[in-house]
């Protein structure tokens, strides 16, 4: 039961991380200091995609799943398991990444334009 809770909390934290990645720049329009937290999230996401660095949340969820007797996440990780092929077709991964990058760029552009 404890392992399953860890796995579920890690999965929820991962979805929260991705949601913040998408909208955190817009939140910084109102709460300006949060731009630094969002920049760190963007840097981590870039590092994960470009260099293939394993996310600690994926490692934690996988540990919890195994401890709970559930199948491990696929070697490709969280995104491939929960997002690709579920929210958008796998062949549109590049498009999804580009759209996310555009959303982040727009949010940062708005942040800069709204500077006092």
C-alpha atoms as one frame of an Amber mdcrd trajectory, in Angstrom:
protein
   0.000   0.000   0.000   2.827   2.401   0.869   4.603   1.682  -2.424   1.445
   2.307  -4.417   0.954   5.626  -2.628   4.516   6.659  -3.460   3.981   5.694
  -7.109   0.684   7.583  -7.315   2.090  10.694  -5.626   5.105  10.676  -7.936
   2.797  10.379 -10.958   0.650  13.273  -9.701   3.754  15.385  -9.043   4.941
  14.641 -12.558   1.657  15.836 -14.061   1.830  18.956 -11.866   5.396  19.554
 -13.065   4.272  19.322 -16.694   1.321  21.630 -16.066   3.632  24.170 -14.445
   6.016  23.824 -17.373   3.176  24.803 -19.700   1.614  27.648 -17.692   4.265
  28.786 -15.225   5.465  31.581 -17.470   1.951  33.006 -17.527   1.711  32.743
 -13.735   4.851  34.875 -13.562   2.913  37.708 -15.176   1.100  38.053 -11.859
   3.717  36.694  -9.455   6.913  38.017 -10.995   9.389  36.221  -8.752   8.096
  32.825  -9.849   9.847  33.289 -13.190  13.027  31.893 -11.609  11.284  28.698
 -10.542   9.786  28.395 -13.999  13.149  28.984 -15.671  14.578  26.130 -13.587
  11.703  23.873 -14.659  12.280  24.793 -18.309  16.014  24.092 -17.967  15.325
  20.703 -16.397  12.842  19.822 -19.141  15.352  20.796 -21.822  18.087  18.774
 -20.150  15.768  15.794 -19.906  14.763  15.948 -23.577  18.104  16.909 -25.115
  20.483  14.895 -22.939  18.099  12.112 -21.936  18.666  12.656 -18.214  16.379
  10.478 -16.094  13.826  12.419 -14.084  13.904  11.684 -10.347  10.096  11.563
 -10.324  10.166   8.792 -12.929  12.723   6.876 -10.883  10.604   7.326  -7.741
   7.373   6.273  -9.456   9.066   3.246 -10.969  10.409   2.235  -7.550   6.928
   2.551  -6.041   5.320   0.603  -8.869   7.793  -2.255  -8.535   7.378  -2.330
  -4.760   3.599  -2.466  -5.173   3.871  -5.390  -7.582   2.854  -3.294 -10.585
   4.664  -3.393 -13.897   7.568  -0.986 -14.180   7.357   2.042 -16.398   8.742
   1.410 -19.864  12.413   2.318 -20.335  11.278   5.367 -22.307   9.703   6.747
 -19.116   6.759   8.771 -17.918   6.031  10.789 -21.050   5.889   7.745 -23.298
   3.726   5.857 -20.820   1.155   8.517 -19.893   1.315  11.195 -22.602   2.471
   9.949 -26.006  -0.144   7.802 -27.624  -2.665   8.820 -24.959  -3.005  12.607
 -25.232  -1.505  12.899 -28.717  -0.333  10.310 -31.254   3.307   9.348 -30.933
   4.156  10.589 -34.428   3.276  14.134 -33.300   5.863  14.297 -30.518   7.868
  16.928 -32.397   4.764  19.011 -32.979   3.770  18.745 -29.310   7.251  19.794
 -28.189   7.268  22.713 -30.628   3.816  23.817 -29.443   4.959  23.678 -25.819
   8.093  25.671 -26.690   5.896  28.257 -28.452   3.600  28.533 -25.418   6.612
  29.044 -23.153   8.100  31.627 -25.547   4.799  33.550 -25.643   4.580  33.477
 -21.848   8.138  34.804 -21.522   7.459  37.453 -24.158   4.412  38.595 -22.222
   6.426  38.542 -19.019   9.014  40.846 -20.548   6.386  43.188 -22.031   4.627
  43.460 -18.674   7.786  44.474 -16.825   7.352  47.638 -14.798
